[in-house]
Amino acid sequence: YPYAKDGIEIWTAIETWVTEYCNVFYHNDNDVKEDEEIQEWWNEIKTRGHEDRKEGWYDINSFDSLVKALTTLIWITSGLHAAVNFGQYGYGGWPPNRPMLLRKFLPRDDQVQEDKDIMKFMEEMLPDKFQMKLAIAVMDLLSRHTSDEVYLGQTSPQKERPLIEDHESIIQKKFKEFRENLEAIERNIKERNKEYLLMNRWGNVKIPYKLLYPDTSKSMRPTFKEKGKHHPEKTDINERGIPNSISI
C-alpha cells in the first residue's frame, strides 16, 4: 500500500531528525521532566487544546516520550495532512463520480426499467449546476499548494530563533542529513512509481501515487518568465509535495 510504504519512510526520517535535534538540548530523562516550558506546553495541549478528551494521554516524562510527541505532531501537520488533503480533487472533483450532495435516494431495482428511467433519476438526484461548480471549486482550492509553499526539509530551524553557536552548527549538520534523507525517499518513491507490477500503487487507471512525494529538492526560488511578473511553474491540480505545515 503506497500510503503505508511511503509514509513509514517519511515518519522514520522525521523521527530521526527530531531525535537528533532533541539530543542537542536534553541529555537524559530528568532534563525533560525539569523543563517547565515543555511541561506547561504539553499540559495546555491536554487541558485546553483537547479539553474534550480526558483519557489516553501519556506524560512527557522521558526523552523518548518527548520525541514521540514531537514526531507525531510534525507527522500530522505534514505527511498525514498531505496524504489526506491533496488528493481530494482526484477523488471528488467530478461530482457525478462522487457527488457531495444527493437530492434524492438512489433508485431501487424495481424503480428502474429502462435507460430513460436511469437518466430521470440522475437528473433528480444530482446537485444542480451551481452546487456542482461550488463543490469543484472547493475541491480545487483544497488540493492546491500555496504559491509560496515551503516543503518539509527546506527551512532549517536555526532561521527561526537564535541558538548557541555550537548548537547551531550541530543542528545545521543534522538538518542537512534530514533533507538528504527526504531526497533519498523521493528517489525511492519515483522508482516504486515506475513499477507497474505494484498494482496497489498504480491501480487500473495507471496513475502513480505521489501524495507523499516530499518534493524537498524543489527549488524554493520563484520562476520568472517576464520581467517584474511572477509566473509559477505549471503543475497539475494534485501537485506533489509535503508542506512544512498546514497552510489552508
C-alpha positions in Angstrom: 0.0 0.0 0.0 1.6 3.3 -1.1 0.5 5.3 1.9 2.0 2.8 4.3 5.2 2.2 2.3 5.9 5.9 1.6 4.5 7.1 5.0 6.8 4.9 7.1 9.9 6.2 5.4 8.7 9.8 5.9 7.9 9.1 9.6 11.3 7.5 10.2 13.1 10.5 8.6 11.1 12.9 10.9 11.7 10.7 14.0 15.4 10.6 13.3 15.6 14.4 12.8 13.5 15.0 16.0 15.7 12.7 18.0 18.9 14.3 16.8 17.5 17.8 17.5 16.4 17.0 21.0 19.7 15.3 21.7 21.3 18.8 21.4 19.2 20.1 24.4 18.3 17.1 26.5 20.9 14.7 27.8 18.7 12.4 29.9 15.1 11.9 31.1 15.4 14.2 34.0 16.3 17.1 31.7 12.9 16.6 30.0 11.0 16.3 33.3 12.5 19.5 34.6 11.8 21.6 31.5 8.9 23.7 32.8 8.1 25.2 29.4 7.7 21.7 27.8 5.6 20.5 30.7 3.3 23.6 30.6 3.1 23.3 26.8 2.0 19.6 27.0 -0.4 20.4 29.8 -2.0 23.1 27.7 -2.5 20.7 24.8 -4.2 18.2 27.0 -6.4 20.5 29.2 -7.2 23.4 26.7 -6.4 22.2 23.2 -8.2 18.9 23.7 -10.4 19.6 26.7 -13.0 17.1 25.5 -10.5 14.2 25.7 -10.0 13.0 29.2 -8.3 9.7 28.7 -5.5 8.2 26.6 -2.8 10.8 27.3 0.7 9.9 28.3 3.1 12.1 30.3 6.2 13.6 28.8 8.5 12.4 31.5 11.3 10.9 29.4 13.4 11.7 26.3 11.6 9.0 24.3 8.1 10.4 25.2 9.1 13.9 24.1 10.4 12.5 20.7 7.2 10.5 20.3 5.0 13.6 20.9 7.0 15.9 18.6 7.3 13.3 15.8 3.5 12.7 16.0 2.7 16.4 15.8 5.1 17.1 12.9 3.8 14.0 11.0 0.1 15.1 11.4 0.8 18.6 10.1 3.0 17.4 7.2 2.8 13.9 5.9 -0.6 12.8 7.1 -2.2 16.1 6.0 -0.6 15.9 2.6 -1.9 12.3 2.1 -5.5 13.0 3.1 -5.8 16.6 1.7 -4.1 17.0 -1.7 -5.9 14.1 -3.3 -9.3 15.5 -2.8 -9.8 16.8 -6.3 -8.8 13.5 -7.8 -11.3 11.7 -5.6 -14.2 14.1 -5.7 -13.5 16.7 -8.4 -16.0 15.1 -10.8 -19.3 15.4 -8.9 -21.2 12.7 -10.9 -18.5 10.2 -9.8 -18.7 11.2 -6.1 -21.3 13.9 -5.6 -21.0 16.0 -2.4 -24.8 16.2 -2.3 -27.7 13.9 -3.4 -31.2 15.4 -3.6 -32.9 12.1 -3.7 -32.4 8.5 -2.6 -30.8 6.0 -5.0 -33.4 4.1 -7.0 -34.5 0.6 -6.1 -34.2 -2.1 -8.8 -37.9 -2.2 -9.3 -37.9 1.6 -10.0 -35.6 1.4 -12.9 -36.9 -0.4 -16.0 -35.2 1.4 -18.9 -32.3 3.7 -19.6 -34.6 6.7 -19.7 -35.6 5.9 -16.1 -32.0 5.9 -15.0 -31.4 9.3 -16.7 -34.5 10.7 -15.0 -33.3 9.6 -11.6 -29.8 11.0 -12.3 -31.3 14.4 -13.1 -33.4 14.4 -9.9 -30.6 13.0 -7.7 -27.5 15.0 -8.7 -27.0 18.6 -7.4 -27.7 21.5 -9.7 -25.1 23.3 -11.7 -24.3 25.9 -9.1 -23.9 23.3 -6.3 -21.7 21.2 -8.6 -19.5 24.2 -9.5 -19.2 25.1 -5.9 -18.0 21.6 -4.9 -15.5 21.6 -7.8 -14.1 25.0 -6.8 -13.7 23.9 -3.1 -12.0 20.6 -4.2 -9.7 22.5 -6.5 -8.7 25.0 -3.8 -8.1 22.4 -1.1 -6.0 20.3 -3.5 -3.6 23.0 -4.5 -0.5 24.2 -2.7 0.1 27.9 -2.0 2.3 29.7 -4.5 4.9 30.3 -1.8 4.8 26.8 -0.2 7.7 25.7 1.9 8.2 21.9 1.8 9.3 19.6 4.6 13.1 19.7 5.0 13.6 23.0 3.2 13.8 25.5 6.1 16.2 24.8 8.9 15.0 25.8 12.5 18.1 27.9 13.1 16.5 30.6 10.9 13.6 30.9 13.3 15.4 31.5 16.6 18.9 32.4 17.8 20.9 29.4 19.1 24.2 28.9 20.9 26.9 28.8 18.2 27.9 25.2 18.9 24.3 24.1 18.9 23.6 25.9 15.6 26.4 24.1 13.8 25.3 20.7 15.1 21.6 21.4 14.1 22.6 22.6 10.7 24.5 19.4 10.1 21.6 17.2 11.3 19.1 19.2 9.4 21.2 18.7 6.2 21.1 15.0 6.9 17.3 15.2 7.3 17.0 16.9 4.0 19.2 14.3 2.3 17.0 11.5 3.8 13.9 13.1 2.3 15.6 13.5 -1.1 16.6 9.8 -0.9 12.9 9.0 -0.2 11.9 11.0 -3.3 14.1 8.7 -5.4 12.7 5.6 -3.7 9.1 6.8 -4.5 10.0 7.6 -8.1 11.4 4.0 -8.5 8.3 2.4 -6.9 6.0 4.5 -9.1 7.7 3.1 -12.2 7.0 -0.5 -11.2 3.7 -1.4 -12.9 3.6 -4.7 -11.0 2.8 -2.8 -7.8 -0.9 -2.9 -8.5 -1.9 -1.2 -5.3 0.3 1.8 -6.3 -0.8 2.1 -9.9 -4.3 0.7 -10.0 -6.3 0.1 -13.1 -6.1 3.7 -14.3 -2.2 3.7 -14.2 -2.0 6.9 -12.0 1.2 6.7 -9.8 0.8 7.5 -6.1 2.6 10.8 -5.4 0.8 12.4 -2.4 3.7 11.6 -0.1 6.4 12.6 -2.6 8.3 15.1 -0.4 9.5 17.4 -3.2 12.1 18.7 -0.8 14.6 19.0 -3.7 12.3 21.5 -5.5 13.9 24.9 -5.7 12.4 27.5 -3.4 13.2 30.3 -5.9 10.2 31.6 -7.9 10.2 31.2 -11.7 10.2 34.5 -13.7 9.2 34.4 -17.3 8.6 38.1 -17.7 10.4 41.0 -16.0 8.5 42.1 -12.9 5.9 39.4 -13.1 5.8 36.1 -11.2 4.7 33.1 -13.1 4.7 29.9 -11.1 5.8 26.8 -12.9 2.9 24.9 -14.5 1.7 22.0 -12.4 -1.4 19.8 -12.2 -4.1 20.2 -9.6 -2.8 17.3 -7.5 0.5 18.9 -7.0 3.0 16.7 -5.2 4.9 17.8 -2.2 4.7 17.6 1.7 4.3 21.2 3.0 6.2 22.1 6.1 2.9 22.9 7.8 -0.8 23.2 7.2 -1.3 26.4 5.1 -5.0 26.2 4.5 
